[in-house]
């Protein structure tokens, strides 16, 4: 009944409008006046019934149009809501990507800073080995019994250096040393073994100093 009563009211509204302002009833009156004939009552009844059906059609079409508008409004609302959800998801995804990008940049910057700091720290450690190498080279003694202890100190020095080098740096340090380079350590040496070792110390110290400079460059 909740749906029927509004429809009946709409039918009555349209029927009244068509009867009061209808051209069909007026046309019957004109025909009767012109022809001088009386229009049978059943003709008016048929016309009245036709108007009722027409009013029913108008009431149905009115409610149908309203229903279509409502459906279209719901569709538009749904489309708008869907667009808002998609737009919100897109914005959130963009914000997430931006946060990830910023986090990655911060992590990369922190890692680079750590690498630079580590390079500077390692360079400082190697610089200390350079200084120690120069000290070993400058040590002077005349008694051969000290040569063994001195050679052991040189071996320990080299071992500690290699523990702080990369494979590439170790390859640079341990590259073959020409004989003429070894002979540079012969002056003021106790014997040939002492002189050759001192010559190698000069080469190792020079190569190690180049590695230190390279690490300082990486730490800038």
URCOR-V503263 format. One record per residue. N is the residue number from 1. RES is the residue in one letter. OMEGA is omega in whole degrees, 0 to 359 (999 if undefined). Layout:
N | RES | OMEGA
N | RES | OMEGA
//
This chain:
1 | X | 181
2 | X | 180
3 | X | 184
4 | X | 183
5 | X | 177
6 | X | 180
7 | X | 178
8 | X | 177
9 | X | 179
10 | X | 178
11 | X | 180
12 | X | 180
13 | X | 181
14 | X | 181
15 | X | 178
16 | X | 182
17 | X | 181
18 | X | 180
19 | X | 183
20 | X | 182
21 | X | 186
22 | X | 180
23 | X | 183
24 | X | 179
25 | X | 179
26 | X | 180
27 | X | 178
28 | X | 179
29 | X | 179
30 | X | 180
31 | X | 180
32 | X | 180
33 | X | 183
34 | X | 184
35 | X | 182
36 | X | 181
37 | X | 179
38 | X | 179
39 | X | 181
40 | X | 181
41 | X | 184
42 | X | 177
43 | X | 177
44 | X | 179
45 | X | 178
46 | X | 180
47 | X | 179
48 | X | 179
49 | X | 178
50 | X | 179
51 | X | 178
52 | X | 179
53 | X | 179
54 | X | 178
55 | X | 177
56 | X | 179
57 | X | 180
58 | X | 179
59 | X | 178
60 | X | 181
61 | X | 179
62 | X | 180
63 | X | 178
64 | X | 179
65 | X | 179
66 | X | 178
67 | X | 179
68 | X | 178
69 | X | 179
70 | X | 179
71 | X | 180
72 | X | 178
73 | X | 178
74 | X | 178
75 | X | 179
76 | X | 178
77 | X | 179
78 | X | 179
79 | X | 179
80 | X | 180
81 | X | 178
82 | X | 179
83 | X | 179
84 | X | 179
85 | X | 180
86 | X | 180
87 | X | 178
88 | X | 179
89 | X | 179
90 | X | 179
91 | X | 180
92 | X | 179
93 | X | 178
94 | X | 178
95 | X | 178
96 | X | 178
97 | X | 180
98 | X | 178
99 | X | 179
100 | X | 179
101 | X | 179
102 | X | 178
103 | X | 179
104 | X | 178
105 | X | 179
106 | X | 180
107 | X | 179
108 | X | 179
109 | X | 179
110 | X | 180
111 | X | 178
112 | X | 179
113 | X | 179
114 | X | 180
115 | X | 179
116 | X | 180
117 | X | 179
118 | X | 179
119 | X | 178
120 | X | 180
121 | X | 179
122 | X | 178
123 | X | 178
124 | X | 179
125 | X | 180
126 | X | 178
127 | X | 177
128 | X | 177
129 | X | 177
130 | X | 179
131 | X | 181
132 | X | 177
133 | X | 178
134 | X | 179
135 | X | 178
136 | X | 179
137 | X | 185
138 | X | 181
139 | X | 181
140 | X | 176
141 | X | 182
142 | X | 181
143 | X | 181
144 | X | 182
145 | X | 178
146 | X | 184
147 | X | 181
148 | X | 179
149 | X | 179
150 | X | 179
151 | X | 178
152 | X | 177
153 | X | 178
154 | X | 179
155 | X | 178
156 | X | 178
157 | X | 179
158 | X | 181
159 | X | 180
160 | X | 179
161 | X | 183
162 | X | 179
163 | X | 182
164 | X | 181
165 | X | 171
166 | X | 180
167 | X | 180
168 | X | 180
169 | X | 178
170 | X | 178
171 | X | 178
172 | X | 182
173 | X | 187
174 | X | 177
175 | X | 181
176 | X | 180
177 | X | 180
178 | X | 181
179 | X | 182
180 | X | 176
181 | X | 178
182 | X | 183
183 | X | 179
184 | X | 180
185 | X | 184
186 | X | 181
187 | X | 179
188 | X | 179
189 | X | 182
190 | X | 178
191 | X | 184
192 | X | 179
193 | X | 179
194 | X | 182
195 | X | 179
196 | X | 181
197 | X | 178
198 | X | 177
199 | X | 178
200 | X | 178
201 | X | 178
202 | X | 180
203 | X | 180
204 | X | 180
205 | X | 179
206 | X | 180
207 | X | 180
208 | X | 179
209 | X | 176
210 | X | 177
211 | X | 178
212 | X | 180
213 | X | 179
214 | X | 179
215 | X | 176
216 | X | 177
217 | X | 179
218 | X | 182
219 | X | 180
220 | X | 999
//
